[in-house]
Amino acid sequence: MGTENSKTRLLLLDVTERLMLEEGYAAVGVRRVAREAEVAPALVLYYFRTLDDLFLAVLRRRANDELERQARLLSGPQPLRALWRLSSHPGNTLTTEFTALANHRKAIRAELAATADRYREAQLEALTRALAERGTELPPELPPAVLLVLTNALGRILMMENAMGMTTRHEEALAFVEQMLQRYEEPSPTSGM
């Protein structure tokens, strides 16, 4: 309900996102969002009939922004480095919150899975195209789809562990990643780079 671009609606989305990042999804409630936005709780419900609708609006807004950012970064001169930065960036905290929330809410789980599928397919398309344009050949046992999943998984695990204060053996993992990035992101002799 309400217009998509109203200042109040955007403020409610901003407040919700900030609360999720600072205190976690459990801190988000209609009354709390209203209080933080300095509006009546009824106004929150005017724009979002349910709390799930509010969460979904935040997720969709952030997903669209991230898809555009991802496309821009992956089309650059170093798509593997861009993929690594996207996967291991501490800004993935909001995704972590939505993942935790998805454990309890089916609508969030379905939207998050659909969004993740869109990300993965866009990443694979961009990565495959960039490798082909550069003439970069991966070993046969490491097709782009596997590289993509491994990069995303390792990046997220290291990011989550780091957020918990656990960094045991991260140096070795990061050194390996850097070695692989250098190997596959070096300009190929035929590309003229």
URCOR-V172176 format. One record per residue. N is the residue number from 0. RES is the residue in three letters. PHI is phi in degrees with one decimal (999 if undefined). PSI is psi in whole degrees, -180 to 180 (999 if undefined). D_FIRST is the distance of its C-alpha to the first C-alpha in Angstrom with 1 decimal. Layout:
# URCOR-V172176
n=N res=RES phi=PHI psi=PSI d_first=D_FIRST
n=N res=RES phi=PHI psi=PSI d_first=D_FIRST
This chain:
# URCOR-V172176
n=0 res=MET phi=999 psi=169 d_first=0.0
n=1 res=GLY phi=70.4 psi=165 d_first=3.8
n=2 res=THR phi=-78.5 psi=145 d_first=6.6
n=3 res=GLU phi=-58.6 psi=-35 d_first=8.1
n=4 res=ASN phi=-106.9 psi=17 d_first=11.2
n=5 res=SER phi=-66.7 psi=147 d_first=10.7
n=6 res=LYS phi=-60.0 psi=-39 d_first=13.6
n=7 res=THR phi=-66.1 psi=-45 d_first=12.0
n=8 res=ARG phi=-60.7 psi=-46 d_first=9.5
n=9 res=LEU phi=-63.2 psi=-38 d_first=12.7
n=10 res=LEU phi=-62.4 psi=-43 d_first=14.8
n=11 res=LEU phi=-62.2 psi=-40 d_first=13.0
n=12 res=LEU phi=-65.5 psi=-43 d_first=13.6
n=13 res=ASP phi=-61.7 psi=-45 d_first=17.1
n=14 res=VAL phi=-62.6 psi=-45 d_first=17.9
n=15 res=THR phi=-61.4 psi=-46 d_first=17.0
n=16 res=GLU phi=-62.4 psi=-43 d_first=19.1
n=17 res=ARG phi=-61.7 psi=-45 d_first=21.8
n=18 res=LEU phi=-61.5 psi=-42 d_first=22.1
n=19 res=MET phi=-61.9 psi=-42 d_first=22.3
n=20 res=LEU phi=-72.1 psi=-39 d_first=25.0
n=21 res=GLU phi=-84.1 psi=-38 d_first=26.9
n=22 res=GLU phi=-126.6 psi=-9 d_first=26.8
n=23 res=GLY phi=97.2 psi=162 d_first=25.3
n=24 res=TYR phi=-60.9 psi=-28 d_first=22.3
n=25 res=ALA phi=-65.9 psi=-20 d_first=23.7
n=26 res=ALA phi=-77.8 psi=-12 d_first=23.2
n=27 res=VAL phi=-88.8 psi=122 d_first=19.4
n=28 res=GLY phi=-147.5 psi=163 d_first=18.0
n=29 res=VAL phi=-58.7 psi=-48 d_first=15.3
n=30 res=ARG phi=-64.4 psi=-42 d_first=18.1
n=31 res=ARG phi=-65.6 psi=-45 d_first=19.7
n=32 res=VAL phi=-62.0 psi=-43 d_first=16.8
n=33 res=ALA phi=-61.6 psi=-46 d_first=16.2
n=34 res=ARG phi=-61.4 psi=-46 d_first=20.0
n=35 res=GLU phi=-65.2 psi=-34 d_first=20.4
n=36 res=ALA phi=-88.3 psi=-6 d_first=17.7
n=37 res=GLU phi=59.8 psi=48 d_first=19.2
n=38 res=VAL phi=-132.8 psi=170 d_first=16.2
n=39 res=ALA phi=-77.0 psi=145 d_first=15.8
n=40 res=PRO phi=-54.1 psi=-33 d_first=14.5
n=41 res=ALA phi=-61.6 psi=-30 d_first=12.3
n=42 res=LEU phi=-70.3 psi=-36 d_first=10.4
n=43 res=VAL phi=-60.4 psi=-44 d_first=10.0
n=44 res=LEU phi=-73.1 psi=-20 d_first=8.7
n=45 res=TYR phi=-67.2 psi=-43 d_first=6.2
n=46 res=TYR phi=-82.7 psi=-32 d_first=4.7
n=47 res=PHE phi=-135.8 psi=110 d_first=6.4
n=48 res=ARG phi=-60.3 psi=-33 d_first=7.6
n=49 res=THR phi=-134.6 psi=166 d_first=10.9
n=50 res=LEU phi=-63.6 psi=-37 d_first=13.2
n=51 res=ASP phi=-60.2 psi=-39 d_first=13.6
n=52 res=ASP phi=-61.9 psi=-38 d_first=10.1
n=53 res=LEU phi=-65.4 psi=-48 d_first=10.9
n=54 res=PHE phi=-59.4 psi=-44 d_first=14.3
n=55 res=LEU phi=-62.9 psi=-38 d_first=13.4
n=56 res=ALA phi=-65.2 psi=-40 d_first=11.4
n=57 res=VAL phi=-64.6 psi=-46 d_first=14.6
n=58 res=LEU phi=-59.8 psi=-47 d_first=16.8
n=59 res=ARG phi=-65.8 psi=-42 d_first=15.5
n=60 res=ARG phi=-61.6 psi=-48 d_first=15.7
n=61 res=ARG phi=-67.2 psi=-38 d_first=19.1
n=62 res=ALA phi=-61.8 psi=-44 d_first=20.2
n=63 res=ASN phi=-63.8 psi=-43 d_first=19.8
n=64 res=ASP phi=-60.8 psi=-44 d_first=21.6
n=65 res=GLU phi=-69.1 psi=-36 d_first=24.3
n=66 res=LEU phi=-63.0 psi=-41 d_first=24.9
n=67 res=GLU phi=-66.0 psi=-44 d_first=25.7
n=68 res=ARG phi=-62.1 psi=-44 d_first=27.9
n=69 res=GLN phi=-60.5 psi=-46 d_first=29.6
n=70 res=ALA phi=-60.6 psi=-42 d_first=30.5
n=71 res=ARG phi=-63.6 psi=-47 d_first=31.9
n=72 res=LEU phi=-67.3 psi=-41 d_first=34.0
n=73 res=LEU phi=-73.7 psi=-16 d_first=35.3
n=74 res=SER phi=-89.0 psi=0 d_first=36.4
n=75 res=GLY phi=-77.0 psi=-175 d_first=38.7
n=76 res=PRO phi=-72.7 psi=-17 d_first=42.4
n=77 res=GLN phi=-130.6 psi=75 d_first=42.1
n=78 res=PRO phi=-63.7 psi=-33 d_first=39.5
n=79 res=LEU phi=-68.5 psi=-43 d_first=41.0
n=80 res=ARG phi=-62.4 psi=-41 d_first=40.8
n=81 res=ALA phi=-62.0 psi=-43 d_first=37.2
n=82 res=LEU phi=-61.3 psi=-43 d_first=36.4
n=83 res=TRP phi=-62.3 psi=-46 d_first=38.2
n=84 res=ARG phi=-62.5 psi=-42 d_first=36.4
n=85 res=LEU phi=-62.6 psi=-39 d_first=33.0
n=86 res=SER phi=-76.8 psi=-31 d_first=34.1
n=87 res=SER phi=-109.5 psi=9 d_first=35.8
n=88 res=HIS phi=-72.6 psi=135 d_first=33.7
n=89 res=PRO phi=-60.5 psi=-17 d_first=32.8
n=90 res=GLY phi=-64.6 psi=-6 d_first=29.3
n=91 res=ASN phi=-75.1 psi=6 d_first=28.7
n=92 res=THR phi=-56.9 psi=-41 d_first=28.1
n=93 res=LEU phi=-64.0 psi=-39 d_first=24.3
n=94 res=THR phi=-62.2 psi=-40 d_first=25.1
n=95 res=THR phi=-61.3 psi=-42 d_first=27.5
n=96 res=GLU phi=-64.0 psi=-43 d_first=24.9
n=97 res=PHE phi=-66.5 psi=-34 d_first=22.5
n=98 res=THR phi=-64.4 psi=-44 d_first=25.6
n=99 res=ALA phi=-63.6 psi=-42 d_first=26.5
n=100 res=LEU phi=-63.4 psi=-36 d_first=23.0
n=101 res=ALA phi=-63.4 psi=-22 d_first=23.3
n=102 res=ASN phi=-65.5 psi=-20 d_first=26.4
n=103 res=HIS phi=-116.0 psi=-13 d_first=24.4
n=104 res=ARG phi=-132.0 psi=115 d_first=21.1
n=105 res=LYS phi=-61.4 psi=-40 d_first=21.4
n=106 res=ALA phi=-63.8 psi=-39 d_first=17.9
n=107 res=ILE phi=-68.0 psi=-43 d_first=18.7
n=108 res=ARG phi=-59.3 psi=-46 d_first=22.2
n=109 res=ALA phi=-64.1 psi=-44 d_first=21.3
n=110 res=GLU phi=-67.0 psi=-42 d_first=19.1
n=111 res=LEU phi=-64.2 psi=-41 d_first=21.7
n=112 res=ALA phi=-64.5 psi=-43 d_first=24.5
n=113 res=ALA phi=-64.1 psi=-40 d_first=22.9
n=114 res=THR phi=-66.1 psi=-44 d_first=22.4
n=115 res=ALA phi=-62.1 psi=-39 d_first=26.0
n=116 res=ASP phi=-62.2 psi=-43 d_first=27.3
n=117 res=ARG phi=-62.0 psi=-45 d_first=25.9
n=118 res=TYR phi=-57.8 psi=-51 d_first=27.5
n=119 res=ARG phi=-60.4 psi=-45 d_first=30.8
n=120 res=GLU phi=-66.4 psi=-40 d_first=31.2
n=121 res=ALA phi=-66.0 psi=-40 d_first=30.5
n=122 res=GLN phi=-63.2 psi=-46 d_first=32.9
n=123 res=LEU phi=-63.0 psi=-44 d_first=35.5
n=124 res=GLU phi=-61.7 psi=-47 d_first=35.4
n=125 res=ALA phi=-65.8 psi=-43 d_first=35.8
n=126 res=LEU phi=-65.3 psi=-46 d_first=38.5
n=127 res=THR phi=-61.3 psi=-45 d_first=40.4
n=128 res=ARG phi=-62.6 psi=-46 d_first=40.4
n=129 res=ALA phi=-64.4 psi=-42 d_first=41.4
n=130 res=LEU phi=-64.0 psi=-42 d_first=44.2
n=131 res=ALA phi=-65.4 psi=-44 d_first=45.5
n=132 res=GLU phi=-62.4 psi=-35 d_first=45.4
n=133 res=ARG phi=-85.5 psi=-11 d_first=47.4
n=134 res=GLY phi=72.9 psi=23 d_first=49.8
n=135 res=THR phi=-82.8 psi=124 d_first=49.0
n=136 res=GLU phi=-107.7 psi=127 d_first=50.2
n=137 res=LEU phi=-88.2 psi=156 d_first=49.1
n=138 res=PRO phi=-60.2 psi=149 d_first=51.5
n=139 res=PRO phi=-56.4 psi=-31 d_first=51.2
n=140 res=GLU phi=-79.8 psi=1 d_first=50.2
n=141 res=LEU phi=-128.8 psi=70 d_first=47.2
n=142 res=PRO phi=-66.3 psi=158 d_first=45.0
n=143 res=PRO phi=-52.1 psi=-38 d_first=41.9
n=144 res=ALA phi=-63.8 psi=-39 d_first=39.5
n=145 res=VAL phi=-70.3 psi=-43 d_first=41.6
n=146 res=LEU phi=-57.1 psi=-42 d_first=41.9
n=147 res=LEU phi=-61.1 psi=-50 d_first=38.1
n=148 res=VAL phi=-64.3 psi=-44 d_first=37.5
n=149 res=LEU phi=-62.5 psi=-43 d_first=40.4
n=150 res=THR phi=-63.0 psi=-48 d_first=39.2
n=151 res=ASN phi=-61.0 psi=-44 d_first=35.7
n=152 res=ALA phi=-65.4 psi=-49 d_first=37.1
n=153 res=LEU phi=-63.7 psi=-44 d_first=39.8
n=154 res=GLY phi=-59.1 psi=-45 d_first=37.6
n=155 res=ARG phi=-69.0 psi=-40 d_first=35.0
n=156 res=ILE phi=-63.7 psi=-47 d_first=37.8
n=157 res=LEU phi=-62.6 psi=-40 d_first=39.7
n=158 res=MET phi=-63.4 psi=-45 d_first=36.6
n=159 res=MET phi=-66.8 psi=-43 d_first=35.7
n=160 res=GLU phi=-63.0 psi=-43 d_first=39.4
n=161 res=ASN phi=-60.4 psi=-41 d_first=39.7
n=162 res=ALA phi=-62.1 psi=-30 d_first=36.8
n=163 res=MET phi=-83.9 psi=-8 d_first=38.7
n=164 res=GLY phi=90.6 psi=9 d_first=41.8
n=165 res=MET phi=-98.8 psi=117 d_first=43.5
n=166 res=THR phi=-128.8 psi=14 d_first=45.3
n=167 res=THR phi=-58.6 psi=123 d_first=48.3
n=168 res=ARG phi=69.7 psi=12 d_first=49.4
n=169 res=HIS phi=-67.8 psi=-36 d_first=46.5
n=170 res=GLU phi=-57.0 psi=-45 d_first=49.1
n=171 res=GLU phi=-64.5 psi=-42 d_first=50.7
n=172 res=ALA phi=-64.5 psi=-43 d_first=47.5
n=173 res=LEU phi=-67.1 psi=-36 d_first=46.4
n=174 res=ALA phi=-64.5 psi=-40 d_first=49.9
n=175 res=PHE phi=-63.3 psi=-45 d_first=49.6
n=176 res=VAL phi=-59.6 psi=-45 d_first=46.3
n=177 res=GLU phi=-61.4 psi=-41 d_first=47.8
n=178 res=GLN phi=-61.5 psi=-43 d_first=50.8
n=179 res=MET phi=-68.0 psi=-40 d_first=48.8
n=180 res=LEU phi=-62.4 psi=-43 d_first=46.7
n=181 res=GLN phi=-63.8 psi=-40 d_first=49.9
n=182 res=ARG phi=-63.6 psi=-45 d_first=51.4
n=183 res=TYR phi=-96.7 psi=-10 d_first=48.7
n=184 res=GLU phi=-103.1 psi=-3 d_first=47.4
n=185 res=GLU phi=-64.7 psi=140 d_first=50.8
n=186 res=PRO phi=-59.5 psi=135 d_first=51.3
n=187 res=SER phi=-77.2 psi=150 d_first=53.1
n=188 res=PRO phi=-60.7 psi=-27 d_first=56.5
n=189 res=THR phi=-89.9 psi=-10 d_first=55.5
n=190 res=SER phi=-85.0 psi=-14 d_first=52.2
n=191 res=GLY phi=75.8 psi=12 d_first=54.0
n=192 res=MET phi=-88.1 psi=999 d_first=51.7
